[in-house]
């Protein structure tokens, strides 16, 4: 499975408190989502405001994409929502 992340601006959802970003999985566009909670807990976002979430996303984009790549691989691109618990699990096991 080939997974590539185009350098595109993520989309903010104030209603869902998420950022959506694109992955290309074997050439097909897949929307990945990261929650405000995950950005606050693991990537230093000060709040669920767009500016804070985008700043944390930009600063830690490579770590976020690595976690998304693993989740997409594990679920055969069926699940693409990065929640705080998954990020905690991923980062704990990535270091082990």
Secondary structure, DSSP 8 states (H G I E B T S, - for coil): --EE------EEETTTTEEEEEEEETTEEEEEEEEHHHHHHHH--SSSSHHHHHHHHHHTHHHHHHHHHHHHHHTTTS--EE-HHHHHHHHHHHH-
